[in-house]
Amino acid sequence: MIYAQLAVNGLVQGLVVGLGALALTLVFGIARFPNAATGDTMTFGAYTALTVHKASGSLVLGSIAAVGGAAVLALVAYLAVFKRLAGRSVVSLLVASIGIGFMIRAGLGIAFGHQQQVFNVPLSRPIRIAGLAINPLDLQLAVVAAVALAAVFAILYLTPIGRQMRAVADNRDLARVSGIRPERVMTAMWLIAGGVCAIGGMMLGIKTVVAPEVGWDMLLPIFAATILGGIGSPVGAVVAGLVLGVAQEVSTPFVGFTYKIALSFVVLLAVLLVRPRGLFGRIEGVR
């Protein structure tokens, strides 16, 4: 029963990792580089939500502000840096994203300090279901994540811009010849990736603390989930995030709270050695 409880506890953490991995795999599938600023964009979303929440007392307004702010931040990063580096090597874009991440982290440290902050959310009695204690806040966060994921996948698979994004991911030159404007697709992709990061960052801040380094600390599990699910596979990123979140929590009795994140290293190495393309298929792009 203790492992079942740990597995349930790991679902929300897995959703956070899955949201970050989804944002990362969207960028990699379409822009063709790993965005190391993903974690820091999550942190920016957490701080935006926290600031608005403190001012208004509403988590809903905080969530809306976080999604809008992080989406704009991601788009500005694209227009100011990544667009200008289009055509450069993957390493150049990766290094640029690391630099953007450092700038975001430093700016947040200057603006808010490095002390840990928390969301002032009311405590509630756990709900007992089949002998498992489930925190109502975890249920609410899971619903928020599910709605966000449903919205993203609806955009990807049910809308014209989503079909264009998948076409650009598969073959940018062919998409351009077919009349698809890559610039429009890139704009939509960065807005979506920023919004997804904001939801993940807000959830992380509510579950733990808000500090300038929290997103950076999540980068390894996010990369591991992206690779485990298959780079460029949105569904794989979410599923792998859930698997990693649950696996990390279940491993806590064996390795302790401090070292459970090392499981991400193990998964990362195992997948690279056994199945480099990940569990859900191709590397080429979003499918």
C-alpha positions as CSV (number, residue, x, y, z in Angstrom):
1,M,0.0,0.0,0.0
2,I,2.9,2.4,0.7
3,Y,4.1,2.1,-2.9
4,A,0.6,2.7,-4.2
5,Q,0.5,5.9,-2.1
6,L,3.9,7.0,-3.4
7,A,2.8,6.3,-6.9
8,V,-0.3,8.5,-6.5
9,N,1.9,11.2,-4.9
10,G,4.2,11.1,-7.9
11,L,1.4,11.7,-10.5
12,V,1.4,15.5,-9.9
13,Q,5.2,15.7,-10.0
14,G,5.0,13.6,-13.2
15,L,2.5,16.1,-14.7
16,V,4.9,18.9,-14.0
17,V,7.8,17.0,-15.7
18,G,5.5,16.1,-18.5
19,L,4.4,19.7,-19.2
20,G,8.0,20.8,-19.3
21,A,8.9,17.9,-21.6
22,L,6.0,18.8,-23.8
23,A,7.3,22.3,-24.2
24,L,10.8,21.1,-24.9
25,T,9.8,18.5,-27.4
26,L,7.6,21.0,-29.3
27,V,10.6,23.3,-29.7
28,F,12.9,20.5,-30.7
29,G,10.4,19.1,-33.1
30,I,9.8,22.3,-35.0
31,A,12.8,24.6,-34.3
32,R,15.2,21.6,-34.2
33,F,17.2,22.4,-31.0
34,P,16.9,21.6,-27.3
35,N,15.7,24.7,-25.5
36,A,17.7,24.8,-22.2
37,A,15.7,27.9,-21.1
38,T,12.6,25.7,-20.6
39,G,13.1,25.3,-16.9
40,D,13.7,29.0,-16.3
41,T,10.6,29.9,-18.4
42,M,8.7,27.7,-15.9
43,T,10.2,29.6,-13.0
44,F,9.1,32.9,-14.7
45,G,5.6,31.5,-14.9
46,A,5.7,30.5,-11.2
47,Y,6.8,34.0,-10.1
48,T,4.2,35.7,-12.3
49,A,1.4,33.5,-10.9
50,L,2.7,34.1,-7.3
51,T,2.9,37.9,-7.8
52,V,-0.6,38.2,-9.2
53,H,-2.0,35.7,-6.6
54,K,-0.6,37.8,-3.8
55,A,-2.0,41.0,-5.3
56,S,-5.5,39.7,-6.1
57,G,-5.9,36.6,-3.9
58,S,-7.0,34.6,-7.0
59,L,-5.1,31.6,-8.4
60,V,-7.2,31.8,-11.5
61,L,-6.0,35.3,-12.3
62,G,-2.5,34.2,-11.4
63,S,-2.7,31.3,-13.8
64,I,-3.9,33.5,-16.6
65,A,-1.2,36.1,-16.0
66,A,1.4,33.4,-15.8
67,V,0.4,31.8,-19.1
68,G,0.2,35.2,-20.9
69,G,3.5,36.4,-19.4
70,A,5.5,33.2,-20.1
71,A,4.1,33.0,-23.7
72,V,5.2,36.6,-24.4
73,L,8.6,35.9,-22.8
74,A,9.1,32.8,-25.1
75,L,8.0,34.7,-28.2
76,V,10.4,37.6,-27.3
77,A,13.2,35.2,-26.9
78,Y,12.5,33.7,-30.3
79,L,12.2,37.1,-32.1
80,A,15.2,38.6,-30.3
81,V,17.6,35.7,-30.4
82,F,16.5,32.4,-32.0
83,K,15.1,33.9,-35.1
84,R,18.4,35.7,-35.7
85,L,20.3,32.5,-35.3
86,A,18.1,30.5,-37.7
87,G,20.3,28.3,-39.9
88,R,23.1,28.1,-37.3
89,S,24.2,24.8,-35.7
90,V,22.2,23.1,-33.0
91,V,25.1,23.8,-30.6
92,S,24.9,27.5,-31.2
93,L,21.1,27.6,-30.5
94,L,21.6,25.4,-27.4
95,V,24.3,27.7,-26.0
96,A,22.0,30.7,-26.8
97,S,19.2,29.1,-24.9
98,I,21.5,28.5,-21.9
99,G,22.4,32.1,-22.0
100,I,18.7,33.2,-22.1
101,G,18.0,30.9,-19.1
102,F,20.8,32.5,-17.1
103,M,19.4,35.9,-17.9
104,I,15.9,35.0,-16.8
105,R,17.3,33.4,-13.6
106,A,19.5,36.4,-12.8
107,G,16.6,38.8,-13.5
108,L,14.3,36.9,-11.2
109,G,17.0,36.8,-8.5
110,I,17.4,40.6,-8.7
111,A,13.7,41.3,-8.8
112,F,12.5,38.9,-6.1
113,G,15.7,37.9,-4.2
114,H,16.9,34.3,-3.7
115,Q,14.8,33.5,-0.6
116,Q,12.2,30.8,-1.0
117,Q,8.6,31.9,-1.4
118,V,5.3,29.9,-1.2
119,F,1.8,30.2,-2.5
120,N,-0.7,30.9,0.3
121,V,-3.1,28.1,-0.3
122,P,-5.5,26.8,2.3
123,L,-4.8,23.4,3.9
124,S,-7.4,20.7,3.4
125,R,-8.1,17.3,4.8
126,P,-7.0,14.4,2.5
127,I,-9.7,12.4,0.7
128,R,-9.6,8.6,1.4
129,I,-10.2,6.5,-1.7
130,A,-9.5,2.8,-1.6
131,G,-7.2,3.3,1.4
132,L,-5.2,6.0,-0.4
133,A,-4.9,9.5,0.9
134,I,-5.4,12.0,-1.9
135,N,-4.8,15.7,-1.3
136,P,-7.7,17.8,-2.8
137,L,-5.0,20.3,-4.0
138,D,-3.3,17.6,-6.0
139,L,-6.7,16.7,-7.6
140,Q,-7.2,20.4,-8.5
141,L,-3.7,20.6,-10.0
142,A,-4.2,17.4,-11.9
143,V,-7.4,18.9,-13.4
144,V,-5.6,22.1,-14.4
145,A,-2.8,20.0,-16.1
146,A,-5.4,17.8,-17.8
147,V,-7.2,20.9,-19.2
148,A,-4.0,22.4,-20.4
149,L,-2.9,19.2,-22.1
150,A,-6.3,18.8,-23.7
151,A,-6.1,22.3,-25.1
152,V,-2.6,21.8,-26.4
153,F,-3.4,18.5,-28.1
154,A,-6.6,19.9,-29.5
155,I,-4.6,22.7,-31.1
156,L,-2.0,20.3,-32.4
157,Y,-4.4,17.7,-33.9
158,L,-7.7,19.5,-34.5
159,T,-6.9,23.0,-35.9
160,P,-5.3,24.2,-39.1
161,I,-2.3,25.8,-37.3
162,G,-1.7,22.5,-35.6
163,R,-1.6,20.6,-38.9
164,Q,0.7,23.3,-40.2
165,M,3.0,22.9,-37.2
166,R,3.2,19.1,-37.8
167,A,3.9,19.7,-41.5
168,V,6.7,22.1,-40.7
169,A,8.1,19.6,-38.2
170,D,8.1,16.8,-40.8
171,N,9.6,18.8,-43.7
172,R,10.0,22.6,-43.5
173,D,10.9,23.0,-47.2
174,L,8.0,21.0,-48.4
175,A,5.7,22.9,-46.1
176,R,6.9,26.2,-47.5
177,V,6.4,25.0,-51.0
178,S,2.8,24.0,-50.0
179,G,2.1,27.5,-49.0
180,I,2.6,27.2,-45.3
181,R,4.3,30.2,-43.7
182,P,6.9,28.9,-41.3
183,E,7.1,32.3,-39.5
184,R,3.4,32.0,-38.5
185,V,4.0,28.4,-37.3
186,M,7.0,29.4,-35.3
187,T,5.1,32.2,-33.6
188,A,2.3,29.9,-32.6
189,M,4.7,27.2,-31.4
190,W,6.7,29.6,-29.1
191,L,3.5,31.0,-27.6
192,I,2.2,27.5,-26.9
193,A,5.5,26.3,-25.4
194,G,5.7,29.4,-23.2
195,G,2.1,28.9,-21.9
196,V,2.8,25.2,-21.2
197,C,5.9,26.1,-19.2
198,A,3.8,28.6,-17.2
199,I,1.3,25.9,-16.1
200,G,4.1,23.5,-15.2
201,G,6.0,26.2,-13.3
202,M,2.9,27.3,-11.4
203,M,2.1,23.7,-10.4
204,L,5.7,23.2,-9.3
205,G,5.6,26.4,-7.2
206,I,2.3,25.4,-5.5
207,K,3.6,21.9,-4.7
208,T,7.0,23.0,-3.5
209,V,8.5,26.5,-3.3
210,V,9.2,29.4,-5.6
211,A,12.8,30.4,-6.0
212,P,15.0,31.4,-9.0
213,E,16.6,28.0,-9.3
214,V,13.5,25.7,-9.1
215,G,13.1,25.5,-12.9
216,W,16.7,24.9,-13.6
217,D,16.7,22.0,-11.1
218,M,13.9,20.5,-13.1
219,L,15.8,20.6,-16.4
220,L,17.4,17.1,-16.0
221,P,14.1,15.2,-15.4
222,I,12.5,17.2,-18.3
223,F,15.3,16.3,-20.7
224,A,15.1,12.7,-19.5
225,A,11.4,12.5,-20.1
226,T,11.8,14.1,-23.6
227,I,14.3,11.4,-24.5
228,L,12.4,8.6,-22.9
229,G,9.2,9.5,-24.7
230,G,10.9,10.1,-28.0
231,I,12.2,13.5,-29.1
232,G,9.5,15.3,-31.0
233,S,6.7,13.2,-29.7
234,P,4.2,15.3,-27.6
235,V,2.3,12.3,-26.4
236,G,5.5,10.5,-25.5
237,A,6.8,13.5,-23.5
238,V,3.7,13.5,-21.3
239,V,3.6,9.8,-20.8
240,A,7.3,9.7,-20.0
241,G,6.9,12.6,-17.6
242,L,4.3,10.6,-15.7
243,V,6.5,7.5,-15.7
244,L,9.5,9.4,-14.3
245,G,7.4,11.2,-11.7
246,V,5.9,8.0,-10.3
247,A,9.3,6.1,-10.6
248,Q,11.1,8.9,-8.6
249,E,8.5,8.8,-5.8
250,V,8.4,5.0,-5.6
251,S,12.2,4.9,-5.4
252,T,12.3,7.3,-2.4
253,P,12.3,4.4,0.3
254,F,15.4,3.0,-1.4
255,V,17.5,6.1,-2.3
256,G,16.0,8.8,-0.1
257,F,14.4,12.1,-1.1
258,T,17.7,13.8,-1.9
259,Y,18.9,11.3,-4.5
260,K,15.7,10.2,-6.1
261,I,16.4,12.6,-9.0
262,A,19.4,10.4,-9.9
263,L,16.8,8.0,-11.3
264,S,16.5,10.5,-14.2
265,F,20.2,9.9,-15.0
266,V,19.6,6.1,-15.0
267,V,16.7,6.4,-17.3
268,L,18.5,8.8,-19.6
269,L,21.5,6.5,-19.9
270,A,19.4,3.4,-20.3
271,V,17.3,4.9,-23.1
272,L,20.3,6.3,-24.9
273,L,22.1,2.9,-24.8
274,V,19.1,0.7,-25.6
275,R,16.7,2.8,-27.6
276,P,18.1,6.2,-28.6
277,R,14.9,7.2,-30.5
278,G,12.8,6.8,-27.3
279,L,9.7,4.8,-26.6
280,F,7.4,6.5,-28.9
281,G,9.2,6.5,-32.2
282,R,11.0,8.8,-34.5
283,I,13.3,11.7,-33.9
284,E,12.3,13.7,-36.9
285,G,9.7,15.9,-35.3
286,V,6.2,16.4,-34.0
287,R,3.9,13.8,-35.5
